[in-house]
Amino acid sequence: MSQNLGDTSLRRKRRSVDPMHAYDALPSPLRAWLSQAALPWSPTSARKIWKRAQAKGLSADETLDLLCQVETNTLARDKHAIR
């Protein structure tokens, strides 16, 4: 594989925005979570989940827990996951 995305069966998506600029615009708790995430999240998808959770009235910690749950569910769908 010529890209640094690892061996995964999950679809890759093209990005239309500058990912570093989008990353810098994220709230600091979300940036900290992304720096430790198991998957290569796009800032756009992480921000979308963050905003939805905040609109529902979840706290920052609850939102980060939700992101962990979403990531766990995504990893469970990966055909190349280590079992």
PyMOL Python script that loads the backbone (N, CA, C, O; Angstrom):
from pymol import cmd

cmd.read_pdbstr("""\
ATOM      1  N   MET A   1       0.846  -1.168   0.000  1.00  0.00           N
ATOM      2  CA  MET A   1       0.000   0.000   0.000  1.00  0.00           C
ATOM      3  C   MET A   1       0.896   1.236   0.000  1.00  0.00           C
ATOM      4  O   MET A   1       1.850   1.311   0.774  1.00  0.00           O
ATOM      5  N   SER A   2       0.599   2.184  -0.845  1.00  0.00           N
ATOM      6  CA  SER A   2       1.461   3.349  -0.996  1.00  0.00           C
ATOM      7  C   SER A   2       1.064   4.514  -0.094  1.00  0.00           C
ATOM      8  O   SER A   2       1.771   5.520  -0.050  1.00  0.00           O
ATOM      9  N   GLN A   3      -0.025   4.401   0.608  1.00  0.00           N
ATOM     10  CA  GLN A   3      -0.462   5.491   1.480  1.00  0.00           C
ATOM     11  C   GLN A   3      -0.348   5.074   2.936  1.00  0.00           C
ATOM     12  O   GLN A   3      -0.345   3.884   3.251  1.00  0.00           O
ATOM     13  N   ASN A   4      -0.256   6.037   3.801  1.00  0.00           N
ATOM     14  CA  ASN A   4      -0.083   5.779   5.220  1.00  0.00           C
ATOM     15  C   ASN A   4      -1.432   5.700   5.923  1.00  0.00           C
ATOM     16  O   ASN A   4      -1.660   6.402   6.908  1.00  0.00           O
ATOM     17  N   LEU A   5      -2.317   4.859   5.429  1.00  0.00           N
ATOM     18  CA  LEU A   5      -3.632   4.715   6.040  1.00  0.00           C
ATOM     19  C   LEU A   5      -3.831   3.340   6.653  1.00  0.00           C
ATOM     20  O   LEU A   5      -4.885   3.063   7.227  1.00  0.00           O
ATOM     21  N   GLY A   6      -2.849   2.492   6.540  1.00  0.00           N
ATOM     22  CA  GLY A   6      -2.963   1.172   7.122  1.00  0.00           C
ATOM     23  C   GLY A   6      -3.761   0.222   6.253  1.00  0.00           C
ATOM     24  O   GLY A   6      -4.248   0.598   5.187  1.00  0.00           O
ATOM     25  N   ASP A   7      -3.892  -1.009   6.716  1.00  0.00           N
ATOM     26  CA  ASP A   7      -4.616  -2.035   5.983  1.00  0.00           C
ATOM     27  C   ASP A   7      -6.035  -2.112   6.545  1.00  0.00           C
ATOM     28  O   ASP A   7      -6.250  -2.634   7.639  1.00  0.00           O
ATOM     29  N   THR A   8      -6.983  -1.598   5.801  1.00  0.00           N
ATOM     30  CA  THR A   8      -8.367  -1.577   6.252  1.00  0.00           C
ATOM     31  C   THR A   8      -9.303  -1.845   5.089  1.00  0.00           C
ATOM     32  O   THR A   8      -8.986  -1.560   3.934  1.00  0.00           O
ATOM     33  N   SER A   9     -10.443  -2.389   5.411  1.00  0.00           N
ATOM     34  CA  SER A   9     -11.442  -2.646   4.380  1.00  0.00           C
ATOM     35  C   SER A   9     -12.461  -1.505   4.291  1.00  0.00           C
ATOM     36  O   SER A   9     -13.363  -1.540   3.454  1.00  0.00           O
ATOM     37  N   LEU A  10     -12.316  -0.499   5.153  1.00  0.00           N
ATOM     38  CA  LEU A  10     -13.268   0.611   5.169  1.00  0.00           C
ATOM     39  C   LEU A  10     -13.027   1.536   3.979  1.00  0.00           C
ATOM     40  O   LEU A  10     -11.895   1.698   3.525  1.00  0.00           O
ATOM     41  N   ARG A  11     -14.105   2.139   3.482  1.00  0.00           N
ATOM     42  CA  ARG A  11     -14.004   3.057   2.351  1.00  0.00           C
ATOM     43  C   ARG A  11     -13.202   4.294   2.707  1.00  0.00           C
ATOM     44  O   ARG A  11     -13.252   4.783   3.836  1.00  0.00           O
ATOM     45  N   ARG A  12     -12.468   4.788   1.734  1.00  0.00           N
ATOM     46  CA  ARG A  12     -11.773   6.063   1.895  1.00  0.00           C
ATOM     47  C   ARG A  12     -12.578   7.128   1.178  1.00  0.00           C
ATOM     48  O   ARG A  12     -13.263   6.845   0.196  1.00  0.00           O
ATOM     49  N   LYS A  13     -12.494   8.345   1.668  1.00  0.00           N
ATOM     50  CA  LYS A  13     -13.265   9.442   1.088  1.00  0.00           C
ATOM     51  C   LYS A  13     -12.342  10.584   0.701  1.00  0.00           C
ATOM     52  O   LYS A  13     -11.348  10.847   1.377  1.00  0.00           O
ATOM     53  N   ARG A  14     -12.670  11.251  -0.377  1.00  0.00           N
ATOM     54  CA  ARG A  14     -11.913  12.432  -0.790  1.00  0.00           C
ATOM     55  C   ARG A  14     -12.360  13.633   0.043  1.00  0.00           C
ATOM     56  O   ARG A  14     -13.525  13.733   0.428  1.00  0.00           O
ATOM     57  N   ARG A  15     -11.436  14.529   0.314  1.00  0.00           N
ATOM     58  CA  ARG A  15     -11.726  15.715   1.112  1.00  0.00           C
ATOM     59  C   ARG A  15     -11.675  16.948   0.225  1.00  0.00           C
ATOM     60  O   ARG A  15     -10.796  17.062  -0.630  1.00  0.00           O
ATOM     61  N   SER A  16     -12.605  17.867   0.420  1.00  0.00           N
ATOM     62  CA  SER A  16     -12.634  19.083  -0.388  1.00  0.00           C
ATOM     63  C   SER A  16     -12.150  20.313   0.387  1.00  0.00           C
ATOM     64  O   SER A  16     -12.094  21.409  -0.170  1.00  0.00           O
ATOM     65  N   VAL A  17     -11.802  20.142   1.658  1.00  0.00           N
ATOM     66  CA  VAL A  17     -11.316  21.258   2.468  1.00  0.00           C
ATOM     67  C   VAL A  17      -9.896  20.956   2.941  1.00  0.00           C
ATOM     68  O   VAL A  17      -9.459  19.806   2.930  1.00  0.00           O
ATOM     69  N   ASP A  18      -9.187  21.999   3.356  1.00  0.00           N
ATOM     70  CA  ASP A  18      -7.848  21.826   3.906  1.00  0.00           C
ATOM     71  C   ASP A  18      -7.981  21.179   5.286  1.00  0.00           C
ATOM     72  O   ASP A  18      -8.493  21.814   6.207  1.00  0.00           O
ATOM     73  N   PRO A  19      -7.537  19.938   5.448  1.00  0.00           N
ATOM     74  CA  PRO A  19      -7.750  19.250   6.723  1.00  0.00           C
ATOM     75  C   PRO A  19      -7.028  19.893   7.901  1.00  0.00           C
ATOM     76  O   PRO A  19      -7.524  19.830   9.026  1.00  0.00           O
ATOM     77  N   MET A  20      -5.879  20.505   7.675  1.00  0.00           N
ATOM     78  CA  MET A  20      -5.164  21.137   8.788  1.00  0.00           C
ATOM     79  C   MET A  20      -5.877  22.399   9.270  1.00  0.00           C
ATOM     80  O   MET A  20      -5.939  22.659  10.472  1.00  0.00           O
ATOM     81  N   HIS A  21      -6.408  23.171   8.347  1.00  0.00           N
ATOM     82  CA  HIS A  21      -7.166  24.368   8.726  1.00  0.00           C
ATOM     83  C   HIS A  21      -8.443  23.951   9.474  1.00  0.00           C
ATOM     84  O   HIS A  21      -8.801  24.556  10.485  1.00  0.00           O
ATOM     85  N   ALA A  22      -9.116  22.925   8.973  1.00  0.00           N
ATOM     86  CA  ALA A  22     -10.332  22.432   9.637  1.00  0.00           C
ATOM     87  C   ALA A  22     -10.000  21.881  11.020  1.00  0.00           C
ATOM     88  O   ALA A  22     -10.764  22.085  11.964  1.00  0.00           O
ATOM     89  N   TYR A  23      -8.869  21.186  11.153  1.00  0.00           N
ATOM     90  CA  TYR A  23      -8.443  20.638  12.442  1.00  0.00           C
ATOM     91  C   TYR A  23      -8.170  21.760  13.441  1.00  0.00           C
ATOM     92  O   TYR A  23      -8.589  21.686  14.596  1.00  0.00           O
ATOM     93  N   ASP A  24      -7.468  22.793  12.993  1.00  0.00           N
ATOM     94  CA  ASP A  24      -7.144  23.914  13.877  1.00  0.00           C
ATOM     95  C   ASP A  24      -8.386  24.647  14.370  1.00  0.00           C
ATOM     96  O   ASP A  24      -8.347  25.279  15.427  1.00  0.00           O
ATOM     97  N   ALA A  25      -9.478  24.576  13.629  1.00  0.00           N
ATOM     98  CA  ALA A  25     -10.714  25.270  14.003  1.00  0.00           C
ATOM     99  C   ALA A  25     -11.565  24.467  14.991  1.00  0.00           C
ATOM    100  O   ALA A  25     -12.566  24.981  15.489  1.00  0.00           O
ATOM    101  N   LEU A  26     -11.190  23.229  15.281  1.00  0.00           N
ATOM    102  CA  LEU A  26     -11.972  22.391  16.201  1.00  0.00           C
ATOM    103  C   LEU A  26     -11.769  22.823  17.648  1.00  0.00           C
ATOM    104  O   LEU A  26     -10.741  23.412  17.982  1.00  0.00           O
ATOM    105  N   PRO A  27     -12.753  22.532  18.514  1.00  0.00           N
ATOM    106  CA  PRO A  27     -12.579  22.808  19.948  1.00  0.00           C
ATOM    107  C   PRO A  27     -11.410  21.978  20.498  1.00  0.00           C
ATOM    108  O   PRO A  27     -11.164  20.864  20.038  1.00  0.00           O
ATOM    109  N   SER A  28     -10.707  22.519  21.466  1.00  0.00           N
ATOM    110  CA  SER A  28      -9.507  21.839  21.977  1.00  0.00           C
ATOM    111  C   SER A  28      -9.772  20.440  22.541  1.00  0.00           C
ATOM    112  O   SER A  28      -8.930  19.564  22.344  1.00  0.00           O
ATOM    113  N   PRO A  29     -10.904  20.173  23.241  1.00  0.00           N
ATOM    114  CA  PRO A  29     -11.120  18.790  23.702  1.00  0.00           C
ATOM    115  C   PRO A  29     -11.252  17.808  22.525  1.00  0.00           C
ATOM    116  O   PRO A  29     -10.797  16.667  22.607  1.00  0.00           O
ATOM    117  N   LEU A  30     -11.868  18.257  21.455  1.00  0.00           N
ATOM    118  CA  LEU A  30     -12.029  17.393  20.286  1.00  0.00           C
ATOM    119  C   LEU A  30     -10.681  17.175  19.599  1.00  0.00           C
ATOM    120  O   LEU A  30     -10.390  16.066  19.152  1.00  0.00           O
ATOM    121  N   ARG A  31      -9.860  18.213  19.510  1.00  0.00           N
ATOM    122  CA  ARG A  31      -8.519  18.050  18.922  1.00  0.00           C
ATOM    123  C   ARG A  31      -7.692  17.068  19.741  1.00  0.00           C
ATOM    124  O   ARG A  31      -6.980  16.233  19.183  1.00  0.00           O
ATOM    125  N   ALA A  32      -7.784  17.167  21.053  1.00  0.00           N
ATOM    126  CA  ALA A  32      -7.036  16.252  21.926  1.00  0.00           C
ATOM    127  C   ALA A  32      -7.507  14.812  21.723  1.00  0.00           C
ATOM    128  O   ALA A  32      -6.694  13.889  21.678  1.00  0.00           O
ATOM    129  N   TRP A  33      -8.813  14.626  21.603  1.00  0.00           N
ATOM    130  CA  TRP A  33      -9.348  13.278  21.374  1.00  0.00           C
ATOM    131  C   TRP A  33      -8.879  12.739  20.028  1.00  0.00           C
ATOM    132  O   TRP A  33      -8.471  11.582  19.933  1.00  0.00           O
ATOM    133  N   LEU A  34      -8.933  13.562  18.996  1.00  0.00           N
ATOM    134  CA  LEU A  34      -8.510  13.127  17.665  1.00  0.00           C
ATOM    135  C   LEU A  34      -7.038  12.735  17.633  1.00  0.00           C
ATOM    136  O   LEU A  34      -6.657  11.828  16.894  1.00  0.00           O
ATOM    137  N   SER A  35      -6.215  13.402  18.419  1.00  0.00           N
ATOM    138  CA  SER A  35      -4.788  13.078  18.429  1.00  0.00           C
ATOM    139  C   SER A  35      -4.526  11.686  18.996  1.00  0.00           C
ATOM    140  O   SER A  35      -3.469  11.105  18.750  1.00  0.00           O
ATOM    141  N   GLN A  36      -5.489  11.145  19.759  1.00  0.00           N
ATOM    142  CA  GLN A  36      -5.344   9.813  20.353  1.00  0.00           C
ATOM    143  C   GLN A  36      -6.252   8.770  19.705  1.00  0.00           C
ATOM    144  O   GLN A  36      -6.243   7.611  20.120  1.00  0.00           O
ATOM    145  N   ALA A  37      -7.019   9.149  18.719  1.00  0.00           N
ATOM    146  CA  ALA A  37      -7.995   8.248  18.097  1.00  0.00           C
ATOM    147  C   ALA A  37      -7.303   7.102  17.363  1.00  0.00           C
ATOM    148  O   ALA A  37      -6.189   7.246  16.860  1.00  0.00           O
ATOM    149  N   ALA A  38      -7.982   5.975  17.317  1.00  0.00           N
ATOM    150  CA  ALA A  38      -7.446   4.794  16.637  1.00  0.00           C
ATOM    151  C   ALA A  38      -7.609   4.887  15.127  1.00  0.00           C
ATOM    152  O   ALA A  38      -6.846   4.270  14.383  1.00  0.00           O
ATOM    153  N   LEU A  39      -8.582   5.640  14.672  1.00  0.00           N
ATOM    154  CA  LEU A  39      -8.850   5.785  13.246  1.00  0.00           C
ATOM    155  C   LEU A  39      -8.418   7.160  12.752  1.00  0.00           C
ATOM    156  O   LEU A  39      -8.371   8.108  13.536  1.00  0.00           O
ATOM    157  N   PRO A  40      -8.102   7.282  11.467  1.00  0.00           N
ATOM    158  CA  PRO A  40      -7.754   8.593  10.912  1.00  0.00           C
ATOM    159  C   PRO A  40      -9.003   9.408  10.590  1.00  0.00           C
ATOM    160  O   PRO A  40      -9.415   9.477   9.432  1.00  0.00           O
ATOM    161  N   TRP A  41      -9.601  10.019  11.593  1.00  0.00           N
ATOM    162  CA  TRP A  41     -10.818  10.806  11.440  1.00  0.00           C
ATOM    163  C   TRP A  41     -10.556  12.056  10.618  1.00  0.00           C
ATOM    164  O   TRP A  41      -9.484  12.655  10.707  1.00  0.00           O
ATOM    165  N   SER A  42     -11.539  12.446   9.818  1.00  0.00           N
ATOM    166  CA  SER A  42     -11.461  13.754   9.176  1.00  0.00           C
ATOM    167  C   SER A  42     -12.017  14.780  10.169  1.00  0.00           C
ATOM    168  O   SER A  42     -12.944  14.479  10.920  1.00  0.00           O
ATOM    169  N   PRO A  43     -11.457  15.977  10.171  1.00  0.00           N
ATOM    170  CA  PRO A  43     -11.989  17.015  11.058  1.00  0.00           C
ATOM    171  C   PRO A  43     -13.459  17.306  10.778  1.00  0.00           C
ATOM    172  O   PRO A  43     -14.215  17.636  11.693  1.00  0.00           O
ATOM    173  N   THR A  44     -13.866  17.185   9.513  1.00  0.00           N
ATOM    174  CA  THR A  44     -15.256  17.466   9.156  1.00  0.00           C
ATOM    175  C   THR A  44     -16.215  16.471   9.804  1.00  0.00           C
ATOM    176  O   THR A  44     -17.236  16.877  10.360  1.00  0.00           O
ATOM    177  N   SER A  45     -15.904  15.180   9.742  1.00  0.00           N
ATOM    178  CA  SER A  45     -16.805  14.186  10.331  1.00  0.00           C
ATOM    179  C   SER A  45     -16.800  14.268  11.853  1.00  0.00           C
ATOM    180  O   SER A  45     -17.842  14.092  12.485  1.00  0.00           O
ATOM    181  N   ALA A  46     -15.645  14.531  12.442  1.00  0.00           N
ATOM    182  CA  ALA A  46     -15.587  14.666  13.899  1.00  0.00           C
ATOM    183  C   ALA A  46     -16.382  15.890  14.358  1.00  0.00           C
ATOM    184  O   ALA A  46     -17.100  15.828  15.355  1.00  0.00           O
ATOM    185  N   ARG A  47     -16.252  17.005  13.626  1.00  0.00           N
ATOM    186  CA  ARG A  47     -16.995  18.223  13.976  1.00  0.00           C
ATOM    187  C   ARG A  47     -18.495  18.001  13.842  1.00  0.00           C
ATOM    188  O   ARG A  47     -19.268  18.528  14.643  1.00  0.00           O
ATOM    189  N   LYS A  48     -18.919  17.234  12.846  1.00  0.00           N
ATOM    190  CA  LYS A  48     -20.345  16.970  12.652  1.00  0.00           C
ATOM    191  C   LYS A  48     -20.925  16.222  13.861  1.00  0.00           C
ATOM    192  O   LYS A  48     -21.994  16.579  14.357  1.00  0.00           O
ATOM    193  N   ILE A  49     -20.231  15.199  14.326  1.00  0.00           N
ATOM    194  CA  ILE A  49     -20.693  14.456  15.505  1.00  0.00           C
ATOM    195  C   ILE A  49     -20.671  15.355  16.736  1.00  0.00           C
ATOM    196  O   ILE A  49     -21.590  15.320  17.553  1.00  0.00           O
ATOM    197  N   TRP A  50     -19.617  16.162  16.865  1.00  0.00           N
ATOM    198  CA  TRP A  50     -19.488  17.082  17.997  1.00  0.00           C
ATOM    199  C   TRP A  50     -20.666  18.055  18.048  1.00  0.00           C
ATOM    200  O   TRP A  50     -21.284  18.239  19.096  1.00  0.00           O
ATOM    201  N   LYS A  51     -20.969  18.673  16.905  1.00  0.00           N
ATOM    202  CA  LYS A  51     -22.054  19.663  16.869  1.00  0.00           C
ATOM    203  C   LYS A  51     -23.416  19.039  17.149  1.00  0.00           C
ATOM    204  O   LYS A  51     -24.238  19.633  17.847  1.00  0.00           O
ATOM    205  N   ARG A  52     -23.662  17.847  16.611  1.00  0.00           N
ATOM    206  CA  ARG A  52     -24.937  17.162  16.887  1.00  0.00           C
ATOM    207  C   ARG A  52     -25.087  16.858  18.374  1.00  0.00           C
ATOM    208  O   ARG A  52     -26.153  17.067  18.953  1.00  0.00           O
ATOM    209  N   ALA A  53     -24.024  16.370  18.980  1.00  0.00           N
ATOM    210  CA  ALA A  53     -24.078  16.028  20.402  1.00  0.00           C
ATOM    211  C   ALA A  53     -24.260  17.286  21.251  1.00  0.00           C
ATOM    212  O   ALA A  53     -25.021  17.274  22.219  1.00  0.00           O
ATOM    213  N   GLN A  54     -23.576  18.357  20.901  1.00  0.00           N
ATOM    214  CA  GLN A  54     -23.721  19.600  21.646  1.00  0.00           C
ATOM    215  C   GLN A  54     -25.126  20.171  21.491  1.00  0.00           C
ATOM    216  O   GLN A  54     -25.670  20.745  22.435  1.00  0.00           O
ATOM    217  N   ALA A  55     -25.714  20.018  20.312  1.00  0.00           N
ATOM    218  CA  ALA A  55     -27.079  20.500  20.079  1.00  0.00           C
ATOM    219  C   ALA A  55     -28.089  19.715  20.918  1.00  0.00           C
ATOM    220  O   ALA A  55     -29.146  20.237  21.271  1.00  0.00           O
ATOM    221  N   LYS A  56     -27.759  18.457  21.235  1.00  0.00           N
ATOM    222  CA  LYS A  56     -28.639  17.641  22.084  1.00  0.00           C
ATOM    223  C   LYS A  56     -28.420  17.936  23.561  1.00  0.00           C
ATOM    224  O   LYS A  56     -29.106  17.373  24.414  1.00  0.00           O
ATOM    225  N   GLY A  57     -27.472  18.812  23.870  1.00  0.00           N
ATOM    226  CA  GLY A  57     -27.231  19.196  25.255  1.00  0.00           C
ATOM    227  C   GLY A  57     -26.207  18.344  25.975  1.00  0.00           C
ATOM    228  O   GLY A  57     -26.102  18.427  27.199  1.00  0.00           O
ATOM    229  N   LEU A  58     -25.446  17.528  25.260  1.00  0.00           N
ATOM    230  CA  LEU A  58     -24.437  16.707  25.910  1.00  0.00           C
ATOM    231  C   LEU A  58     -23.236  17.568  26.311  1.00  0.00           C
ATOM    232  O   LEU A  58     -22.899  18.540  25.636  1.00  0.00           O
ATOM    233  N   SER A  59     -22.612  17.197  27.403  1.00  0.00           N
ATOM    234  CA  SER A  59     -21.403  17.897  27.845  1.00  0.00           C
ATOM    235  C   SER A  59     -20.230  17.470  26.956  1.00  0.00           C
ATOM    236  O   SER A  59     -20.356  16.557  26.141  1.00  0.00           O
ATOM    237  N   ALA A  60     -19.107  18.134  27.123  1.00  0.00           N
ATOM    238  CA  ALA A  60     -17.914  17.788  26.335  1.00  0.00           C
ATOM    239  C   ALA A  60     -17.470  16.355  26.628  1.00  0.00           C
ATOM    240  O   ALA A  60     -17.107  15.620  25.710  1.00  0.00           O
ATOM    241  N   ASP A  61     -17.496  15.956  27.896  1.00  0.00           N
ATOM    242  CA  ASP A  61     -17.091  14.593  28.250  1.00  0.00           C
ATOM    243  C   ASP A  61     -18.048  13.559  27.671  1.00  0.00           C
ATOM    244  O   ASP A  61     -17.613  12.513  27.188  1.00  0.00           O
ATOM    245  N   GLU A  62     -19.336  13.841  27.716  1.00  0.00           N
ATOM    246  CA  GLU A  62     -20.325  12.925  27.131  1.00  0.00           C
ATOM    247  C   GLU A  62     -20.153  12.830  25.617  1.00  0.00           C
ATOM    248  O   GLU A  62     -20.327  11.764  25.028  1.00  0.00           O
ATOM    249  N   THR A  63     -19.817  13.936  25.008  1.00  0.00           N
ATOM    250  CA  THR A  63     -19.588  13.953  23.565  1.00  0.00           C
ATOM    251  C   THR A  63     -18.358  13.129  23.207  1.00  0.00           C
ATOM    252  O   THR A  63     -18.370  12.397  22.217  1.00  0.00           O
ATOM    253  N   LEU A  64     -17.310  13.239  23.991  1.00  0.00           N
ATOM    254  CA  LEU A  64     -16.116  12.442  23.743  1.00  0.00           C
ATOM    255  C   LEU A  64     -16.391  10.956  23.939  1.00  0.00           C
ATOM    256  O   LEU A  64     -15.857  10.124  23.206  1.00  0.00           O
ATOM    257  N   ASP A  65     -17.225  10.617  24.927  1.00  0.00           N
ATOM    258  CA  ASP A  65     -17.638   9.223  25.110  1.00  0.00           C
ATOM    259  C   ASP A  65     -18.414   8.730  23.897  1.00  0.00           C
ATOM    260  O   ASP A  65     -18.238   7.592  23.463  1.00  0.00           O
ATOM    261  N   LEU A  66     -19.267   9.578  23.354  1.00  0.00           N
ATOM    262  CA  LEU A  66     -20.019   9.230  22.155  1.00  0.00           C
ATOM    263  C   LEU A  66     -19.076   8.979  20.978  1.00  0.00           C
ATOM    264  O   LEU A  66     -19.269   8.027  20.221  1.00  0.00           O
ATOM    265  N   LEU A  67     -18.069   9.818  20.823  1.00  0.00           N
ATOM    266  CA  LEU A  67     -17.087   9.624  19.757  1.00  0.00           C
ATOM    267  C   LEU A  67     -16.346   8.300  19.925  1.00  0.00           C
ATOM    268  O   LEU A  67     -16.078   7.613  18.940  1.00  0.00           O
ATOM    269  N   CYS A  68     -16.019   7.942  21.143  1.00  0.00           N
ATOM    270  CA  CYS A  68     -15.372   6.647  21.400  1.00  0.00           C
ATOM    271  C   CYS A  68     -16.282   5.498  20.978  1.00  0.00           C
ATOM    272  O   CYS A  68     -15.831   4.517  20.386  1.00  0.00           O
ATOM    273  N   GLN A  69     -17.560   5.635  21.290  1.00  0.00           N
ATOM    274  CA  GLN A  69     -18.533   4.603  20.921  1.00  0.00           C
ATOM    275  C   GLN A  69     -18.654   4.491  19.400  1.00  0.00           C
ATOM    276  O   GLN A  69     -18.697   3.383  18.865  1.00  0.00           O
ATOM    277  N   VAL A  70     -18.709   5.613  18.711  1.00  0.00           N
ATOM    278  CA  VAL A  70     -18.798   5.610  17.251  1.00  0.00           C
ATOM    279  C   VAL A  70     -17.547   4.966  16.663  1.00  0.00           C
ATOM    280  O   VAL A  70     -17.637   4.170  15.728  1.00  0.00           O
ATOM    281  N   GLU A  71     -16.395   5.304  17.202  1.00  0.00           N
ATOM    282  CA  GLU A  71     -15.148   4.726  16.704  1.00  0.00           C
ATOM    283  C   GLU A  71     -15.109   3.214  16.939  1.00  0.00           C
ATOM    284  O   GLU A  71     -14.676   2.460  16.067  1.00  0.00           O
ATOM    285  N   THR A  72     -15.555   2.777  18.101  1.00  0.00           N
ATOM    286  CA  THR A  72     -15.595   1.345  18.409  1.00  0.00           C
ATOM    287  C   THR A  72     -16.507   0.614  17.437  1.00  0.00           C
ATOM    288  O   THR A  72     -16.166  -0.469  16.961  1.00  0.00           O
ATOM    289  N   ASN A  73     -17.659   1.195  17.140  1.00  0.00           N
ATOM    290  CA  ASN A  73     -18.589   0.577  16.192  1.00  0.00           C
ATOM    291  C   ASN A  73     -17.981   0.506  14.793  1.00  0.00           C
ATOM    292  O   ASN A  73     -18.174  -0.483  14.085  1.00  0.00           O
ATOM    293  N   THR A  74     -17.258   1.533  14.395  1.00  0.00           N
ATOM    294  CA  THR A  74     -16.614   1.540  13.080  1.00  0.00           C
ATOM    295  C   THR A  74     -15.520   0.485  13.017  1.00  0.00           C
ATOM    296  O   THR A  74     -15.401  -0.223  12.017  1.00  0.00           O
ATOM    297  N   LEU A  75     -14.728   0.370  14.060  1.00  0.00           N
ATOM    298  CA  LEU A  75     -13.678  -0.644  14.092  1.00  0.00           C
ATOM    299  C   LEU A  75     -14.267  -2.053  14.049  1.00  0.00           C
ATOM    300  O   LEU A  75     -13.661  -2.958  13.475  1.00  0.00           O
ATOM    301  N   ALA A  76     -15.427  -2.243  14.645  1.00  0.00           N
ATOM    302  CA  ALA A  76     -16.076  -3.556  14.634  1.00  0.00           C
ATOM    303  C   ALA A  76     -16.513  -3.957  13.226  1.00  0.00           C
ATOM    304  O   ALA A  76     -16.622  -5.145  12.923  1.00  0.00           O
ATOM    305  N   ARG A  77     -16.764  -2.963  12.364  1.00  0.00           N
ATOM    306  CA  ARG A  77     -17.174  -3.257  10.988  1.00  0.00           C
ATOM    307  C   ARG A  77     -15.999  -3.600  10.086  1.00  0.00           C
ATOM    308  O   ARG A  77     -16.195  -4.143   8.998  1.00  0.00           O
ATOM    309  N   ASP A  78     -14.788  -3.295  10.516  1.00  0.00           N
ATOM    310  CA  ASP A  78     -13.597  -3.499   9.688  1.00  0.00           C
ATOM    311  C   ASP A  78     -13.314  -4.994   9.548  1.00  0.00           C
ATOM    312  O   ASP A  78     -13.186  -5.703  10.547  1.00  0.00           O
ATOM    313  N   LYS A  79     -13.218  -5.464   8.320  1.00  0.00           N
ATOM    314  CA  LYS A  79     -12.990  -6.887   8.049  1.00  0.00           C
ATOM    315  C   LYS A  79     -11.589  -7.339   8.452  1.00  0.00           C
ATOM    316  O   LYS A  79     -11.373  -8.524   8.706  1.00  0.00           O
ATOM    317  N   HIS A  80     -10.636  -6.410   8.514  1.00  0.00           N
ATOM    318  CA  HIS A  80      -9.267  -6.756   8.841  1.00  0.00           C
ATOM    319  C   HIS A  80      -8.955  -6.556  10.321  1.00  0.00           C
ATOM    320  O   HIS A  80      -7.786  -6.545  10.707  1.00  0.00           O
ATOM    321  N   ALA A  81      -9.953  -6.404  11.131  1.00  0.00           N
ATOM    322  CA  ALA A  81      -9.730  -6.171  12.554  1.00  0.00           C
ATOM    323  C   ALA A  81      -9.065  -7.390  13.192  1.00  0.00           C
ATOM    324  O   ALA A  81      -9.367  -8.529  12.836  1.00  0.00           O
ATOM    325  N   ILE A  82      -8.171  -7.143  14.122  1.00  0.00           N
ATOM    326  CA  ILE A  82      -7.518  -8.220  14.848  1.00  0.00           C
ATOM    327  C   ILE A  82      -8.482  -8.735  15.882  1.00  0.00           C
ATOM    328  O   ILE A  82      -9.080  -7.960  16.629  1.00  0.00           O
ATOM    329  N   ARG A  83      -8.633 -10.032  15.926  1.00  0.00           N
ATOM    330  CA  ARG A  83      -9.581 -10.642  16.873  1.00  0.00           C
ATOM    331  C   ARG A  83      -8.867 -11.480  17.871  1.00  0.00           C
ATOM    332  O   ARG A  83      -9.500 -12.071  18.745  1.00  0.00           O
TER     333      ARG A  83
END
""", "prot")
cmd.dss("prot")
cmd.show_as("cartoon", "prot")
cmd.util.cbc("prot")
cmd.orient("prot")
